[in-house]
Amino acid sequence: MEERLTQSNGERLLFSHDGIHDAETHLFAPPYFYEELEREIALSNRSGQSFAAVRVLFAPVNASHEIGPEKNHDGQMIQFAHALRELTRQEDCVARLGINECVILARANSTKVDALISRLLSSPELTVDKTVQISISSIEYHLGEKAREYLKRLDAQPLSTHKLM
């Protein structure tokens, strides 16, 4: 399982002063994401409206291009986060849950989620000038499922990898 963002890394805060955004990427922080997930689950259980989670893992292509919080070369993390936001809809919740992990909550059917995944996998912007490789998995919510069960299922889902050209 990917390392989670839960505290300061010693030098800088991991969350912005508002507690809603990740300080480094400006994507939503884990506490906000978990609240949004609970809202989506409640809405889905009441209305039957489907939603999905798309997990995006990103890793440096080689050790000289690490993009973790300690080694943020030339704003690669911000560039990756910006590209991720540009490729998703405004109503999607895009959060950074781990050092190299983002999750997108998309209120959409499987056809729209497949289109989103295709867009993400084919986007050269997400590779940050071919220094980052991404892997993606997704699952749809099952009625009555609890948040913890849903996230465990997402973590267990096999990843597909972006092919660098």
C-alpha positions as CSV (number, residue, x, y, z in Angstrom):
1,M,0.0,0.0,0.0
2,E,1.2,3.5,-0.8
3,E,2.7,5.6,2.0
4,R,-0.1,7.9,3.3
5,L,0.1,11.6,4.0
6,T,-0.7,12.0,7.7
7,Q,1.8,14.5,9.2
8,S,4.5,17.0,8.5
9,N,7.7,15.6,6.8
10,G,9.8,17.7,9.2
11,E,10.5,20.6,6.9
12,R,7.2,21.7,5.6
13,L,3.5,21.1,6.2
14,L,1.7,18.5,4.2
15,F,-1.6,20.3,4.2
16,S,-2.4,23.9,3.6
17,H,-3.6,26.2,6.3
18,D,-7.2,25.6,5.3
19,G,-6.9,21.8,6.0
20,I,-8.7,21.1,2.7
21,H,-5.8,21.1,0.2
22,D,-2.4,19.4,0.1
23,A,0.2,22.1,0.5
24,E,2.5,20.7,-2.2
25,T,0.1,19.9,-5.1
26,H,-3.0,22.0,-4.1
27,L,-5.1,19.0,-4.7
28,F,-7.6,18.0,-2.0
29,A,-6.1,16.6,1.2
30,P,-7.1,13.2,2.6
31,P,-9.5,14.5,5.3
32,Y,-11.6,16.4,2.6
33,F,-11.5,13.4,0.3
34,Y,-12.8,11.1,3.0
35,E,-15.7,13.5,3.7
36,E,-16.5,13.7,-0.1
37,L,-16.4,9.9,-0.3
38,E,-18.9,9.6,2.5
39,R,-21.2,12.1,0.8
40,E,-20.9,10.2,-2.5
41,I,-21.8,7.0,-0.8
42,A,-24.8,8.5,1.0
43,L,-26.0,10.1,-2.3
44,S,-25.5,6.9,-4.2
45,N,-27.4,4.8,-1.6
46,R,-30.3,7.3,-1.6
47,S,-30.6,8.0,-5.3
48,G,-28.9,5.0,-7.0
49,Q,-26.6,7.4,-8.8
50,S,-23.3,5.7,-9.7
51,F,-19.8,6.9,-9.0
52,A,-16.3,5.5,-9.3
53,A,-12.9,6.0,-7.9
54,V,-9.9,6.2,-10.1
55,R,-6.5,5.6,-8.5
56,V,-3.5,7.2,-10.1
57,L,0.0,6.2,-8.9
58,F,2.9,8.1,-10.3
59,A,6.6,7.2,-10.0
60,P,9.8,8.6,-11.4
61,V,11.1,6.8,-14.5
62,N,14.6,6.7,-12.9
63,A,16.1,7.7,-9.6
64,S,17.5,11.0,-10.9
65,H,14.0,12.3,-11.4
66,E,12.4,11.5,-8.0
67,I,9.3,13.6,-7.3
68,G,8.5,12.8,-3.7
69,P,8.2,15.6,-1.1
70,E,11.9,15.7,-0.5
71,K,13.0,15.9,-4.1
72,N,10.6,18.1,-6.0
73,H,12.7,18.9,-9.0
74,D,11.5,21.9,-11.0
75,G,8.0,21.8,-9.7
76,Q,7.3,18.3,-11.2
77,M,4.7,17.6,-8.5
78,I,2.8,20.8,-9.2
79,Q,3.0,20.2,-12.9
80,F,1.7,16.7,-12.5
81,A,-1.2,17.9,-10.2
82,H,-2.1,20.7,-12.6
83,A,-2.2,18.3,-15.6
84,L,-4.4,15.9,-13.6
85,R,-6.9,18.7,-12.7
86,E,-6.9,19.8,-16.3
87,L,-7.8,16.3,-17.5
88,T,-10.7,15.9,-15.1
89,R,-14.1,17.6,-14.8
90,Q,-14.6,20.4,-12.4
91,E,-17.1,18.4,-10.4
92,D,-14.7,15.5,-9.9
93,C,-12.9,15.3,-6.5
94,V,-9.2,15.0,-7.2
95,A,-7.2,14.3,-4.0
96,R,-3.6,13.4,-3.1
97,L,-3.8,10.5,-0.7
98,G,-0.2,9.3,-0.7
99,I,3.2,10.5,-1.4
100,N,2.8,9.3,-5.0
101,E,-0.9,8.5,-5.1
102,C,-3.9,10.5,-6.2
103,V,-7.6,9.4,-6.3
104,I,-10.3,10.9,-8.4
105,L,-14.0,10.5,-7.3
106,A,-16.1,10.8,-10.5
107,R,-19.8,10.9,-10.4
108,A,-20.2,9.1,-13.7
109,N,-21.2,5.8,-15.3
110,S,-18.6,3.2,-16.4
111,T,-18.5,4.6,-20.0
112,K,-17.5,8.1,-18.8
113,V,-15.0,6.6,-16.3
114,D,-13.5,4.6,-19.1
115,A,-13.2,7.8,-21.2
116,L,-11.5,9.5,-18.3
117,I,-9.0,6.7,-17.9
118,S,-8.3,6.7,-21.6
119,R,-7.7,10.5,-21.4
120,L,-5.3,10.0,-18.4
121,L,-3.4,7.1,-20.0
122,S,-2.9,8.9,-23.3
123,S,-2.0,12.3,-21.9
124,P,1.7,13.3,-22.4
125,E,1.2,16.1,-19.8
126,L,0.9,13.5,-17.0
127,T,4.4,12.1,-17.8
128,V,6.0,15.5,-16.9
129,D,8.3,15.5,-19.9
130,K,8.7,11.7,-19.8
131,T,10.1,11.8,-16.3
132,V,7.1,10.2,-14.6
133,Q,5.3,7.0,-15.3
134,I,1.7,6.5,-14.2
135,S,-0.4,3.5,-13.3
136,I,-4.2,3.6,-13.0
137,S,-7.0,1.5,-11.6
138,S,-10.6,2.1,-11.0
139,I,-13.7,0.6,-9.4
140,E,-17.4,1.5,-9.4
141,Y,-19.3,1.8,-6.1
142,H,-21.6,-1.1,-5.1
143,L,-24.8,-0.1,-3.2
144,G,-24.5,-0.6,0.5
145,E,-20.7,-0.8,0.5
146,K,-18.9,1.0,3.4
147,A,-16.1,3.5,2.6
148,R,-13.4,1.3,4.1
149,E,-14.5,-1.7,2.1
150,Y,-14.6,0.4,-1.0
151,L,-11.1,1.8,-0.6
152,K,-9.7,-1.7,0.2
153,R,-11.2,-2.9,-3.1
154,L,-9.7,0.0,-4.9
155,D,-6.2,-0.8,-3.4
156,A,-6.6,-4.4,-4.5
157,Q,-7.5,-3.5,-8.1
158,P,-4.8,-4.3,-10.6
159,L,-3.0,-1.3,-12.2
160,S,-2.6,-0.5,-15.8
161,T,0.6,1.3,-16.8
162,H,1.1,4.3,-19.0
163,K,3.5,3.5,-21.9
164,L,6.1,6.2,-22.5
165,M,6.8,7.0,-26.1
